[in-house]
Amino acid sequence: MDIRKTQALRDILRDKSLLKEKCYIDGKWVAGKGAIDVTNPVNEEVIASVPNLGETET
């Protein structure tokens, strides 16, 4: 992947409105009990949140 594509992907990921805090399960968006932050391991910056789902939600 070249640097221009990498930068474009970073710009897209910075737009938090594109990221859902739900999971798509069996044709439906399912919310969890809170969220878990996803961090960049290099600088520990929070880059996203994912739903905290358990066995009952899945």
mmCIF file of the N, C-alpha and C atoms, coordinates in Angstrom:
data_MODEL
# 
_entry.id   MODEL 
# 
loop_
_atom_site.group_PDB 
_atom_site.id 
_atom_site.type_symbol 
_atom_site.label_atom_id 
_atom_site.label_alt_id 
_atom_site.label_comp_id 
_atom_site.label_asym_id 
_atom_site.label_entity_id 
_atom_site.label_seq_id 
_atom_site.pdbx_PDB_ins_code 
_atom_site.Cartn_x 
_atom_site.Cartn_y 
_atom_site.Cartn_z 
_atom_site.occupancy 
_atom_site.B_iso_or_equiv 
_atom_site.pdbx_formal_charge 
_atom_site.auth_seq_id 
_atom_site.auth_comp_id 
_atom_site.auth_asym_id 
_atom_site.auth_atom_id 
_atom_site.pdbx_PDB_model_num 
ATOM 1   N N  . MET A 1 1  ? 0.855   -1.171  0.000  1.00 0.00 ? 1  MET A N  1 
ATOM 2   C CA . MET A 1 1  ? 0.000   0.000   0.000  1.00 0.00 ? 1  MET A CA 1 
ATOM 3   C C  . MET A 1 1  ? 0.899   1.231   0.000  1.00 0.00 ? 1  MET A C  1 
ATOM 4   N N  . ASP A 1 2  ? 0.590   2.185   -0.864 1.00 0.00 ? 2  ASP A N  1 
ATOM 5   C CA . ASP A 1 2  ? 1.439   3.378   -0.897 1.00 0.00 ? 2  ASP A CA 1 
ATOM 6   C C  . ASP A 1 2  ? 1.001   4.404   0.145  1.00 0.00 ? 2  ASP A C  1 
ATOM 7   N N  . ILE A 1 3  ? 1.847   5.385   0.365  1.00 0.00 ? 3  ILE A N  1 
ATOM 8   C CA . ILE A 1 3  ? 1.633   6.371   1.437  1.00 0.00 ? 3  ILE A CA 1 
ATOM 9   C C  . ILE A 1 3  ? 0.341   7.170   1.248  1.00 0.00 ? 3  ILE A C  1 
ATOM 10  N N  . ARG A 1 4  ? -0.046  7.439   -0.001 1.00 0.00 ? 4  ARG A N  1 
ATOM 11  C CA . ARG A 1 4  ? -1.287  8.210   -0.227 1.00 0.00 ? 4  ARG A CA 1 
ATOM 12  C C  . ARG A 1 4  ? -2.513  7.423   0.227  1.00 0.00 ? 4  ARG A C  1 
ATOM 13  N N  . LYS A 1 5  ? -2.535  6.142   -0.074 1.00 0.00 ? 5  LYS A N  1 
ATOM 14  C CA . LYS A 1 5  ? -3.664  5.314   0.363  1.00 0.00 ? 5  LYS A CA 1 
ATOM 15  C C  . LYS A 1 5  ? -3.689  5.187   1.881  1.00 0.00 ? 5  LYS A C  1 
ATOM 16  N N  . THR A 1 6  ? -2.519  5.049   2.465  1.00 0.00 ? 6  THR A N  1 
ATOM 17  C CA . THR A 1 6  ? -2.435  4.953   3.922  1.00 0.00 ? 6  THR A CA 1 
ATOM 18  C C  . THR A 1 6  ? -2.979  6.213   4.577  1.00 0.00 ? 6  THR A C  1 
ATOM 19  N N  . GLN A 1 7  ? -2.595  7.381   4.067  1.00 0.00 ? 7  GLN A N  1 
ATOM 20  C CA . GLN A 1 7  ? -3.078  8.647   4.625  1.00 0.00 ? 7  GLN A CA 1 
ATOM 21  C C  . GLN A 1 7  ? -4.589  8.778   4.441  1.00 0.00 ? 7  GLN A C  1 
ATOM 22  N N  . ALA A 1 8  ? -5.099  8.382   3.285  1.00 0.00 ? 8  ALA A N  1 
ATOM 23  C CA . ALA A 1 8  ? -6.543  8.454   3.046  1.00 0.00 ? 8  ALA A CA 1 
ATOM 24  C C  . ALA A 1 8  ? -7.302  7.574   4.040  1.00 0.00 ? 8  ALA A C  1 
ATOM 25  N N  . LEU A 1 9  ? -6.787  6.390   4.313  1.00 0.00 ? 9  LEU A N  1 
ATOM 26  C CA . LEU A 1 9  ? -7.433  5.511   5.291  1.00 0.00 ? 9  LEU A CA 1 
ATOM 27  C C  . LEU A 1 9  ? -7.402  6.117   6.688  1.00 0.00 ? 9  LEU A C  1 
ATOM 28  N N  . ARG A 1 10 ? -6.299  6.746   7.042  1.00 0.00 ? 10 ARG A N  1 
ATOM 29  C CA . ARG A 1 10 ? -6.220  7.406   8.352  1.00 0.00 ? 10 ARG A CA 1 
ATOM 30  C C  . ARG A 1 10 ? -7.252  8.516   8.460  1.00 0.00 ? 10 ARG A C  1 
ATOM 31  N N  . ASP A 1 11 ? -7.420  9.288   7.386  1.00 0.00 ? 11 ASP A N  1 
ATOM 32  C CA . ASP A 1 11 ? -8.395  10.379  7.404  1.00 0.00 ? 11 ASP A CA 1 
ATOM 33  C C  . ASP A 1 11 ? -9.809  9.841   7.580  1.00 0.00 ? 11 ASP A C  1 
ATOM 34  N N  . ILE A 1 12 ? -10.121 8.753   6.911  1.00 0.00 ? 12 ILE A N  1 
ATOM 35  C CA . ILE A 1 12 ? -11.445 8.149   7.038  1.00 0.00 ? 12 ILE A CA 1 
ATOM 36  C C  . ILE A 1 12 ? -11.672 7.667   8.470  1.00 0.00 ? 12 ILE A C  1 
ATOM 37  N N  . LEU A 1 13 ? -10.679 7.017   9.048  1.00 0.00 ? 13 LEU A N  1 
ATOM 38  C CA . LEU A 1 13 ? -10.833 6.483   10.401 1.00 0.00 ? 13 LEU A CA 1 
ATOM 39  C C  . LEU A 1 13 ? -10.937 7.572   11.453 1.00 0.00 ? 13 LEU A C  1 
ATOM 40  N N  . ARG A 1 14 ? -10.467 8.758   11.157 1.00 0.00 ? 14 ARG A N  1 
ATOM 41  C CA . ARG A 1 14 ? -10.595 9.869   12.110 1.00 0.00 ? 14 ARG A CA 1 
ATOM 42  C C  . ARG A 1 14 ? -12.031 10.367  12.200 1.00 0.00 ? 14 ARG A C  1 
ATOM 43  N N  . ASP A 1 15 ? -12.837 10.081  11.175 1.00 0.00 ? 15 ASP A N  1 
ATOM 44  C CA . ASP A 1 15 ? -14.240 10.489  11.177 1.00 0.00 ? 15 ASP A CA 1 
ATOM 45  C C  . ASP A 1 15 ? -15.028 9.477   12.011 1.00 0.00 ? 15 ASP A C  1 
ATOM 46  N N  . LYS A 1 16 ? -15.190 9.767   13.289 1.00 0.00 ? 16 LYS A N  1 
ATOM 47  C CA . LYS A 1 16 ? -15.825 8.834   14.223 1.00 0.00 ? 16 LYS A CA 1 
ATOM 48  C C  . LYS A 1 16 ? -17.268 8.496   13.845 1.00 0.00 ? 16 LYS A C  1 
ATOM 49  N N  . SER A 1 17 ? -17.935 9.353   13.049 1.00 0.00 ? 17 SER A N  1 
ATOM 50  C CA . SER A 1 17 ? -19.318 9.067   12.670 1.00 0.00 ? 17 SER A CA 1 
ATOM 51  C C  . SER A 1 17 ? -19.420 7.836   11.767 1.00 0.00 ? 17 SER A C  1 
ATOM 52  N N  . LEU A 1 18 ? -18.313 7.433   11.158 1.00 0.00 ? 18 LEU A N  1 
ATOM 53  C CA . LEU A 1 18 ? -18.325 6.250   10.308 1.00 0.00 ? 18 LEU A CA 1 
ATOM 54  C C  . LEU A 1 18 ? -18.243 4.955   11.110 1.00 0.00 ? 18 LEU A C  1 
ATOM 55  N N  . LEU A 1 19 ? -17.892 5.075   12.366 1.00 0.00 ? 19 LEU A N  1 
ATOM 56  C CA . LEU A 1 19 ? -17.724 3.897   13.207 1.00 0.00 ? 19 LEU A CA 1 
ATOM 57  C C  . LEU A 1 19 ? -18.958 3.680   14.074 1.00 0.00 ? 19 LEU A C  1 
ATOM 58  N N  . LYS A 1 20 ? -19.475 2.480   14.068 1.00 0.00 ? 20 LYS A N  1 
ATOM 59  C CA . LYS A 1 20 ? -20.650 2.130   14.870 1.00 0.00 ? 20 LYS A CA 1 
ATOM 60  C C  . LYS A 1 20 ? -20.190 1.531   16.190 1.00 0.00 ? 20 LYS A C  1 
ATOM 61  N N  . GLU A 1 21 ? -20.931 1.798   17.244 1.00 0.00 ? 21 GLU A N  1 
ATOM 62  C CA . GLU A 1 21 ? -20.649 1.162   18.527 1.00 0.00 ? 21 GLU A CA 1 
ATOM 63  C C  . GLU A 1 21 ? -21.651 0.043   18.766 1.00 0.00 ? 21 GLU A C  1 
ATOM 64  N N  . LYS A 1 22 ? -21.955 -0.652  17.691 1.00 0.00 ? 22 LYS A N  1 
ATOM 65  C CA . LYS A 1 22 ? -22.834 -1.815  17.719 1.00 0.00 ? 22 LYS A CA 1 
ATOM 66  C C  . LYS A 1 22 ? -22.214 -2.877  16.819 1.00 0.00 ? 22 LYS A C  1 
ATOM 67  N N  . CYS A 1 23 ? -22.658 -4.107  16.984 1.00 0.00 ? 23 CYS A N  1 
ATOM 68  C CA . CYS A 1 23 ? -22.212 -5.204  16.122 1.00 0.00 ? 23 CYS A CA 1 
ATOM 69  C C  . CYS A 1 23 ? -23.381 -5.654  15.256 1.00 0.00 ? 23 CYS A C  1 
ATOM 70  N N  . TYR A 1 24 ? -23.063 -6.028  14.036 1.00 0.00 ? 24 TYR A N  1 
ATOM 71  C CA . TYR A 1 24 ? -24.080 -6.526  13.124 1.00 0.00 ? 24 TYR A CA 1 
ATOM 72  C C  . TYR A 1 24 ? -24.169 -8.039  13.308 1.00 0.00 ? 24 TYR A C  1 
ATOM 73  N N  . ILE A 1 25 ? -25.247 -8.492  13.936 1.00 0.00 ? 25 ILE A N  1 
ATOM 74  C CA . ILE A 1 25 ? -25.416 -9.905  14.253 1.00 0.00 ? 25 ILE A CA 1 
ATOM 75  C C  . ILE A 1 25 ? -26.770 -10.375 13.738 1.00 0.00 ? 25 ILE A C  1 
ATOM 76  N N  . ASP A 1 26 ? -26.751 -11.378 12.896 1.00 0.00 ? 26 ASP A N  1 
ATOM 77  C CA . ASP A 1 26 ? -27.976 -11.999 12.388 1.00 0.00 ? 26 ASP A CA 1 
ATOM 78  C C  . ASP A 1 26 ? -28.930 -10.974 11.773 1.00 0.00 ? 26 ASP A C  1 
ATOM 79  N N  . GLY A 1 27 ? -28.374 -10.032 11.005 1.00 0.00 ? 27 GLY A N  1 
ATOM 80  C CA . GLY A 1 27 ? -29.193 -9.055  10.296 1.00 0.00 ? 27 GLY A CA 1 
ATOM 81  C C  . GLY A 1 27 ? -29.638 -7.849  11.102 1.00 0.00 ? 27 GLY A C  1 
ATOM 82  N N  . LYS A 1 28 ? -29.126 -7.701  12.320 1.00 0.00 ? 28 LYS A N  1 
ATOM 83  C CA . LYS A 1 28 ? -29.525 -6.573  13.171 1.00 0.00 ? 28 LYS A CA 1 
ATOM 84  C C  . LYS A 1 28 ? -28.299 -5.942  13.820 1.00 0.00 ? 28 LYS A C  1 
ATOM 85  N N  . TRP A 1 29 ? -28.393 -4.630  14.083 1.00 0.00 ? 29 TRP A N  1 
ATOM 86  C CA . TRP A 1 29 ? -27.349 -3.934  14.837 1.00 0.00 ? 29 TRP A CA 1 
ATOM 87  C C  . TRP A 1 29 ? -27.633 -4.127  16.315 1.00 0.00 ? 29 TRP A C  1 
ATOM 88  N N  . VAL A 1 30 ? -26.694 -4.701  17.034 1.00 0.00 ? 30 VAL A N  1 
ATOM 89  C CA . VAL A 1 30 ? -26.868 -5.039  18.445 1.00 0.00 ? 30 VAL A CA 1 
ATOM 90  C C  . VAL A 1 30 ? -25.908 -4.211  19.293 1.00 0.00 ? 30 VAL A C  1 
ATOM 91  N N  . ALA A 1 31 ? -26.469 -3.530  20.293 1.00 0.00 ? 31 ALA A N  1 
ATOM 92  C CA . ALA A 1 31 ? -25.643 -2.747  21.219 1.00 0.00 ? 31 ALA A CA 1 
ATOM 93  C C  . ALA A 1 31 ? -25.193 -3.641  22.363 1.00 0.00 ? 31 ALA A C  1 
ATOM 94  N N  . GLY A 1 32 ? -24.055 -3.320  22.899 1.00 0.00 ? 32 GLY A N  1 
ATOM 95  C CA . GLY A 1 32 ? -23.540 -4.074  24.038 1.00 0.00 ? 32 GLY A CA 1 
ATOM 96  C C  . GLY A 1 32 ? -23.791 -3.338  25.339 1.00 0.00 ? 32 GLY A C  1 
ATOM 97  N N  . LYS A 1 33 ? -23.251 -3.881  26.389 1.00 0.00 ? 33 LYS A N  1 
ATOM 98  C CA . LYS A 1 33 ? -23.329 -3.243  27.708 1.00 0.00 ? 33 LYS A CA 1 
ATOM 99  C C  . LYS A 1 33 ? -22.088 -2.387  27.870 1.00 0.00 ? 33 LYS A C  1 
ATOM 100 N N  . GLY A 1 34 ? -22.121 -1.212  27.289 1.00 0.00 ? 34 GLY A N  1 
ATOM 101 C CA . GLY A 1 34 ? -20.955 -0.337  27.318 1.00 0.00 ? 34 GLY A CA 1 
ATOM 102 C C  . GLY A 1 34 ? -20.057 -0.585  26.119 1.00 0.00 ? 34 GLY A C  1 
ATOM 103 N N  . ALA A 1 35 ? -18.899 0.029   26.151 1.00 0.00 ? 35 ALA A N  1 
ATOM 104 C CA . ALA A 1 35 ? -17.969 -0.077  25.032 1.00 0.00 ? 35 ALA A CA 1 
ATOM 105 C C  . ALA A 1 35 ? -16.558 -0.333  25.551 1.00 0.00 ? 35 ALA A C  1 
ATOM 106 N N  . ILE A 1 36 ? -15.756 -0.905  24.679 1.00 0.00 ? 36 ILE A N  1 
ATOM 107 C CA . ILE A 1 36 ? -14.344 -1.146  24.971 1.00 0.00 ? 36 ILE A CA 1 
ATOM 108 C C  . ILE A 1 36 ? -13.533 -0.298  23.999 1.00 0.00 ? 36 ILE A C  1 
ATOM 109 N N  . ASP A 1 37 ? -12.605 0.485   24.517 1.00 0.00 ? 37 ASP A N  1 
ATOM 110 C CA . ASP A 1 37 ? -11.759 1.306   23.656 1.00 0.00 ? 37 ASP A CA 1 
ATOM 111 C C  . ASP A 1 37 ? -10.722 0.447   22.946 1.00 0.00 ? 37 ASP A C  1 
ATOM 112 N N  . VAL A 1 38 ? -10.488 0.771   21.673 1.00 0.00 ? 38 VAL A N  1 
ATOM 113 C CA . VAL A 1 38 ? -9.431  0.145   20.883 1.00 0.00 ? 38 VAL A CA 1 
ATOM 114 C C  . VAL A 1 38 ? -8.314  1.166   20.784 1.00 0.00 ? 38 VAL A C  1 
ATOM 115 N N  . THR A 1 39 ? -7.113  0.781   21.180 1.00 0.00 ? 39 THR A N  1 
ATOM 116 C CA . THR A 1 39 ? -5.999  1.725   21.193 1.00 0.00 ? 39 THR A CA 1 
ATOM 117 C C  . THR A 1 39 ? -4.924  1.340   20.192 1.00 0.00 ? 39 THR A C  1 
ATOM 118 N N  . ASN A 1 40 ? -4.240  2.358   19.710 1.00 0.00 ? 40 ASN A N  1 
ATOM 119 C CA . ASN A 1 40 ? -3.077  2.176   18.862 1.00 0.00 ? 40 ASN A CA 1 
ATOM 120 C C  . ASN A 1 40 ? -1.937  1.736   19.778 1.00 0.00 ? 40 ASN A C  1 
ATOM 121 N N  . PRO A 1 41 ? -1.353  0.565   19.556 1.00 0.00 ? 41 PRO A N  1 
ATOM 122 C CA . PRO A 1 41 ? -0.315  0.082   20.466 1.00 0.00 ? 41 PRO A CA 1 
ATOM 123 C C  . PRO A 1 41 ? 0.970   0.908   20.430 1.00 0.00 ? 41 PRO A C  1 
ATOM 124 N N  . VAL A 1 42 ? 1.160   1.667   19.375 1.00 0.00 ? 42 VAL A N  1 
ATOM 125 C CA . VAL A 1 42 ? 2.374   2.475   19.263 1.00 0.00 ? 42 VAL A CA 1 
ATOM 126 C C  . VAL A 1 42 ? 2.333   3.670   20.207 1.00 0.00 ? 42 VAL A C  1 
ATOM 127 N N  . ASN A 1 43 ? 1.185   4.393   20.198 1.00 0.00 ? 43 ASN A N  1 
ATOM 128 C CA . ASN A 1 43 ? 1.118   5.619   21.011 1.00 0.00 ? 43 ASN A CA 1 
ATOM 129 C C  . ASN A 1 43 ? -0.021  5.604   22.034 1.00 0.00 ? 43 ASN A C  1 
ATOM 130 N N  . GLU A 1 44 ? -0.735  4.484   22.129 1.00 0.00 ? 44 GLU A N  1 
ATOM 131 C CA . GLU A 1 44 ? -1.845  4.305   23.064 1.00 0.00 ? 44 GLU A CA 1 
ATOM 132 C C  . GLU A 1 44 ? -3.001  5.283   22.849 1.00 0.00 ? 44 GLU A C  1 
ATOM 133 N N  . GLU A 1 45 ? -3.091  5.866   21.662 1.00 0.00 ? 45 GLU A N  1 
ATOM 134 C CA . GLU A 1 45 ? -4.208  6.743   21.306 1.00 0.00 ? 45 GLU A CA 1 
ATOM 135 C C  . GLU A 1 45 ? -5.449  5.880   21.071 1.00 0.00 ? 45 GLU A C  1 
ATOM 136 N N  . VAL A 1 46 ? -6.586  6.317   21.595 1.00 0.00 ? 46 VAL A N  1 
ATOM 137 C CA . VAL A 1 46 ? -7.846  5.610   21.350 1.00 0.00 ? 46 VAL A CA 1 
ATOM 138 C C  . VAL A 1 46 ? -8.263  5.897   19.916 1.00 0.00 ? 46 VAL A C  1 
ATOM 139 N N  . ILE A 1 47 ? -8.417  4.834   19.125 1.00 0.00 ? 47 ILE A N  1 
ATOM 140 C CA . ILE A 1 47 ? -8.765  5.008   17.717 1.00 0.00 ? 47 ILE A CA 1 
ATOM 141 C C  . ILE A 1 47 ? -10.192 4.571   17.404 1.00 0.00 ? 47 ILE A C  1 
ATOM 142 N N  . ALA A 1 48 ? -10.818 3.843   18.312 1.00 0.00 ? 48 ALA A N  1 
ATOM 143 C CA . ALA A 1 48 ? -12.192 3.392   18.091 1.00 0.00 ? 48 ALA A CA 1 
ATOM 144 C C  . ALA A 1 48 ? -12.748 2.829   19.391 1.00 0.00 ? 48 ALA A C  1 
ATOM 145 N N  . SER A 1 49 ? -14.032 2.546   19.365 1.00 0.00 ? 49 SER A N  1 
ATOM 146 C CA . SER A 1 49 ? -14.690 1.840   20.463 1.00 0.00 ? 49 SER A CA 1 
ATOM 147 C C  . SER A 1 49 ? -15.507 0.716   19.858 1.00 0.00 ? 49 SER A C  1 
ATOM 148 N N  . VAL A 1 50 ? -15.554 -0.388  20.544 1.00 0.00 ? 50 VAL A N  1 
ATOM 149 C CA . VAL A 1 50 ? -16.362 -1.522  20.095 1.00 0.00 ? 50 VAL A CA 1 
ATOM 150 C C  . VAL A 1 50 ? -17.308 -1.908  21.220 1.00 0.00 ? 50 VAL A C  1 
ATOM 151 N N  . PRO A 1 51 ? -18.462 -2.466  20.886 1.00 0.00 ? 51 PRO A N  1 
ATOM 152 C CA . PRO A 1 51 ? -19.402 -2.837  21.932 1.00 0.00 ? 51 PRO A CA 1 
ATOM 153 C C  . PRO A 1 51 ? -18.867 -3.974  22.795 1.00 0.00 ? 51 PRO A C  1 
ATOM 154 N N  . ASN A 1 52 ? -19.211 -3.913  24.053 1.00 0.00 ? 52 ASN A N  1 
ATOM 155 C CA . ASN A 1 52 ? -18.845 -4.963  24.996 1.00 0.00 ? 52 ASN A CA 1 
ATOM 156 C C  . ASN A 1 52 ? -19.981 -5.979  24.996 1.00 0.00 ? 52 ASN A C  1 
ATOM 157 N N  . LEU A 1 53 ? -19.851 -7.007  24.175 1.00 0.00 ? 53 LEU A N  1 
ATOM 158 C CA . LEU A 1 53 ? -20.899 -8.013  24.029 1.00 0.00 ? 53 LEU A CA 1 
ATOM 159 C C  . LEU A 1 53 ? -20.528 -9.288  24.769 1.00 0.00 ? 53 LEU A C  1 
ATOM 160 N N  . GLY A 1 54 ? -21.528 -9.904  25.321 1.00 0.00 ? 54 GLY A N  1 
ATOM 161 C CA . GLY A 1 54 ? -21.335 -11.186 25.981 1.00 0.00 ? 54 GLY A CA 1 
ATOM 162 C C  . GLY A 1 54 ? -22.013 -12.294 25.198 1.00 0.00 ? 54 GLY A C  1 
ATOM 163 N N  . GLU A 1 55 ? -22.050 -13.445 25.773 1.00 0.00 ? 55 GLU A N  1 
ATOM 164 C CA . GLU A 1 55 ? -22.628 -14.615 25.112 1.00 0.00 ? 55 GLU A CA 1 
ATOM 165 C C  . GLU A 1 55 ? -24.112 -14.423 24.803 1.00 0.00 ? 55 GLU A C  1 
ATOM 166 N N  . THR A 1 56 ? -24.842 -13.734 25.667 1.00 0.00 ? 56 THR A N  1 
ATOM 167 C CA . THR A 1 56 ? -26.287 -13.568 25.453 1.00 0.00 ? 56 THR A CA 1 
ATOM 168 C C  . THR A 1 56 ? -26.599 -12.684 24.252 1.00 0.00 ? 56 THR A C  1 
ATOM 169 N N  . GLU A 1 57 ? -25.739 -11.713 23.948 1.00 0.00 ? 57 GLU A N  1 
ATOM 170 C CA . GLU A 1 57 ? -25.981 -10.831 22.803 1.00 0.00 ? 57 GLU A CA 1 
ATOM 171 C C  . GLU A 1 57 ? -25.610 -11.495 21.480 1.00 0.00 ? 57 GLU A C  1 
ATOM 172 N N  . THR A 1 58 ? -24.716 -12.444 21.524 1.00 0.00 ? 58 THR A N  1 
ATOM 173 C CA . THR A 1 58 ? -24.267 -13.071 20.287 1.00 0.00 ? 58 THR A CA 1 
ATOM 174 C C  . THR A 1 58 ? -24.970 -14.383 20.078 1.00 0.00 ? 58 THR A C  1 
# 
